[in-house]
Amino acid sequence: MIKVCKFGGTSMADGINMRRVADIVNSDPERRYIVVSAPGKRYGGDGKVTDLLYEVWEEVQRTGAVGGAYRKVAARFTAAVRELGLSLPVERLLEETAREIEKEKSADFTASRGEYLAGKVMAACLDVPFIDARDVMKFAPDGRLDSDRTYALVGEALSGKRRAVVAGFYGETPDGKVKTFSRGGSDISGAIVARAAGAGVYENWTDVSGFLACDPRIVASPAGIRSLSYRELRELSYMGANVLHSEAIFPVREANIPILIKNTFRPEDEGTEILPVSKYRYGDRVVTGIAGKKNFTVIHLEKSLMNAEIGFAHRVLTALLKHNISFEHLPSGIDTMSVVIDSEYLSHGVLEELCEDIRAAVHPDRMRVFDDIALLAVVGHGMSKSVGTSARLFDAIARAGVNVRMIDQGSSGLNIIVGVENENYERTVRAVYEEFFGR
């Protein structure tokens, strides 16, 4: 069986951790193809290399040349090579990279150099070929991944190689420019490589031993999740459970490749297995996990006979499109509709303009705006087959003395989303966790 392994930023933070990664890879001959992130923080207060590279880009914009921020980046890789005892000519590599950054004058190219350099170092450490992501990860003119071409190129690049290291996070556009995925996009790169390689499993190595049932910053030592489905993962990741990029499931889901979340620093731990729904068994578990986020704004519309007015929702959403705003949820009643929006889109007077456009478009009888709203999602395949789940959820919230401002449930029965005031978010999470998982 072929295993594709992606190692995150903490796993690549320095030479000591890179050596740990090499030991993990070498401990299993089935671990064939390795995808790496840029080095993350080595300790509290340290910087991530990707963040430093965005500072490099700002320097290049101001002065036309790399400066102090790049020296910090160079020091990280020089130290890692020294700690690993490699003969890699890192100074020359760093000088070439600096010249390319100055020549390219691109934020994406600059940010991608963390993964590029980490891949070079890791390939030297493992003594295996390095594959530059820009040669195999191809974007279409509209900015989306050109999947068919990418899978073919990755498969061709891996063919005949017993092992190889691939840089994560970036690819190339049709005009030959480097383009990055969104932050955390090395997870997506790893999934693409797993699909192209026909992997039996995609191992995603990070600094936690898999998914937890809720945020450990809110509930001390929450239960671990041994397994979950792709659909549950998508819901939890979307609502803030950030162990894995929410888009990383798509390449492997199409090929029914399981994902295994593992801890680089505790490789003996079981981790969390993520499976296709067809292979997933949740047993007697009602709720798989709880996740949520703060800082949403709800625009609540009321209009008599709204249900009979053809195109009402279309006109509301057209107003959002005008301002390039996406909505999170759209709960509705026969004469009501609420548009839930991430508040970060609504600064600098955008909310007022949006509300005016909605009024002009649909002429509501009443419009109200609620801000400082947190959304909490309770997720699990078992909920739809367990009588009284909703009653348990809302009883727990009521006992905590929290007023629910919004309710939204998907037709699949996989999740229930409740909106509460920001100040009540942590209290709500603790109450719901205690109800379904115990203290």
Secondary structure, 3 states (H helix, E strand, C coil): CCEEEEECCCCCCCHHHHHHHHHHHHCCCCEEEEEECCCCCCCCCCCCHHHHHHHHHHHHHHHCCCCHHHHHHHHHHHHHHHHHCCCCCHHHHHHHHHHHHHHHCCHHHHHHHHHHHHHHHHHHHHCCCEECHHHCCEECCCCCECHHHHHHHHHHHHCCCCCEEEECCEEECCCCCEEECCCCCHHHHHHHHHHHHCCCEEEEEECCCCCECCCCCCCCCCCECCEEEHHHHHHHHHCCCCCCCHHHHHHHHHCCCCEEEEECCCCCCCCEEEECHHHCCCCCCCCCEEEEEEEEEEEEEECCCHHHCCCHHHHHHHHHHHCCCCCCECCECCCEEEEEEEHHHHCCCHHHHHHHHHHHHHCCCEEEEEEEEEEEEEECHHHHHCCCHHHHHHHHHHHCCCCCCEEEECCCCCEEEEEEEHHHHHHHHHHHHHHHHCC
